[in-house]
Amino acid sequence: MATFYCDSCLNEKTSKAIECEELICEHCVKVHQSRTPHHLVNVDILPTSVLTSNQYCEIHTERILDLFCTQDDMLICRSCMPEKHRNCYSVIKLEDASRNIDDSSMLIATKSELNGIANTIGNLEQERKSTSTKIEDDASFAASKVANLKDRMLKRIDEMEQDLLTEIKDIKRKHLSEINSTTEEIQEMKNKIDYLKQNLKTTGQVGSKSQKFVMIHSLKPKISELQDRLQHILSSTKSVDILFSPTMNILPSEKMGLIQENTIPYTIVHHISNQIQAPIIPKKPPSFIFTKEFNLIDSMISSSVIIQQDMLLVCFFDIPALGVVNEDGMITKMQRLTSKPWNIAIIPNTGKAMVSLAREKSIQYVKIKNLELEKKVSVEEKFPSEIWGIAVRKGRIALGSFGKVYLCNMHLDVLIDLTVGAGMVYYLNFDKSDRLYCVIKDTGEIYRFLKTGKLSFKYILNDYPDIGGIASDKYGNLMITDGKTNSIIEISSEGKKHRQILEGKDGIKNPAALFFNKTFTKLFVLNSDGSVTIFECCQNPQKSQEEFN
């Protein structure tokens, strides 16, 4: 451990420091505490790699970042606050915000995953021990029943008794051998989890933010490997009952009774978080069964969302208007707009939606309950081109423009500027893992971005000339409409393969957009002729994942 010297002492760096963040000696700490009470930590318990330097604002370089805007989720200085955060509802001191640094979402998610795996492994280990004891008890009980029956029978059944006991031993030996093998693998995984948790704990305590970030991302493939191994163990593990059922009216040529193996499906389930773990692709892709069709009014439906159960809030592009459509296909409410609406998205937990009025270069806010129009915001000054695509997810708004996707806060301030292909971004979609999809209609390019703005994959559909609306299913597969071929195309979650899943013979009629309901049990296809086609989503045992190949 290196020796640190007091920063405050006038003793020419000869007094050994015992506390930090500011390095001060035992004598000076009393004066320091009397002036300004602080949380002090003995440097002897911290490694030399821990840094305590302040961060300065990139805009106001002379200012320290000592404030935190909870609304925009960012560090700011005291000059930033009146310039860009005057209307933010909650700006707090960094000291107050950092009290919960150990509960930050990314750190919590990683710790949660490791703890989740460790807990499931612990439950699995305990269950294996319990099952092992139960097998021993069941085997002993079955054997005792055999022995009791033997006492009441003639000596001629001794040979049959031995056969049954041998059968019991073989079953016990087989399953105990399987449990021993599983237990060894569990122990190996526990050791690895302990090692990873210790690395994460040490980095979380003493590492810089960059080191924590690198550590967390380096753990992702290891966590994924542990998830796969754990899921394999869970899917192949069964609980076992050993039962003995005596056979009455025994003849000399028959057995004394029957030994039964009663396997029970495993009850422990391990849930994988969507925050840092990509969803598992099902072995059998879903199929879609035509349910019904609504013929509404003579207007193109450009976009729609579900507002409750199967009730839709629809953008009638040609009229222009918004409409509420009930589950029977009846329009129950209608609201005229000043310009043609293209895309609509619900703002979570507000009872409101926002609609892109592309030609007017504005965004209209509306109350969902009664379709009352609220404020209309011009986006002409903030964005150089028209805004068409729009999607909202967890305090973020994604806006699609020509060759650009803008990730904004709820005030439409740009947080991240994403460059995509040379074409208009008409539709955007956030999946369950907060990944953002967009489609360039003119070039057939599909992009997926992570929450950080990093490109996850790019896929090109050259053989479909008029792709448009997009939606992702619960497994991360992407569904895209194609108006020219009257079809719905599915792109695999890894962005490497595609296939046609619905076409004209299935009821598709020049589709413009599509979306799933909240439980992913229904697929709604919006057609250019003003109709809505609904398909039920189900698992088709006749199809295999090989159809993607």
Secondary structure as UniProt FT lines:
FT   STRAND          16..20
FT   TURN            21..23
FT   STRAND          24..25
FT   HELIX           26..35
FT   STRAND          41..42
FT   HELIX           43..45
FT   TURN            48..49
FT   TURN            61..62
FT   STRAND          67..69
FT   TURN            70..73
FT   STRAND          74..76
FT   TURN            78..79
FT   HELIX           80..84
FT   TURN            86..87
FT   STRAND          91..93
FT   HELIX           94..97
FT   HELIX           98..103
FT   HELIX           105..151
FT   HELIX           155..157
FT   HELIX           158..206
FT   HELIX           209..236
FT   STRAND          238..246
FT   TURN            252..253
FT   STRAND          257..265
FT   TURN            274..276
FT   STRAND          286..295
FT   STRAND          301..308
FT   TURN            309..310
FT   STRAND          311..316
FT   TURN            317..320
FT   STRAND          321..325
FT   TURN            327..328
FT   STRAND          331..336
FT   STRAND          344..347
FT   TURN            348..351
FT   STRAND          352..357
FT   TURN            358..361
FT   STRAND          362..367
FT   TURN            368..370
FT   STRAND          373..378
FT   TURN            380..382
FT   STRAND          390..393
FT   TURN            394..395
FT   STRAND          396..408
FT   TURN            410..411
FT   STRAND          414..430
FT   TURN            432..433
FT   STRAND          436..440
FT   TURN            441..444
FT   STRAND          445..449
FT   TURN            451..452
FT   STRAND          455..460
FT   TURN            462..463
FT   TURN            465..466
FT   STRAND          467..472
FT   TURN            474..475
FT   STRAND          478..482
FT   TURN            483..486
FT   STRAND          487..491
FT   TURN            493..494
FT   STRAND          498..502
FT   HELIX           504..506
FT   STRAND          511..516
FT   TURN            518..519
FT   STRAND          522..527
FT   TURN            528..529
FT   STRAND          531..539
FT   TURN            541..542
FT   HELIX           545..548
//
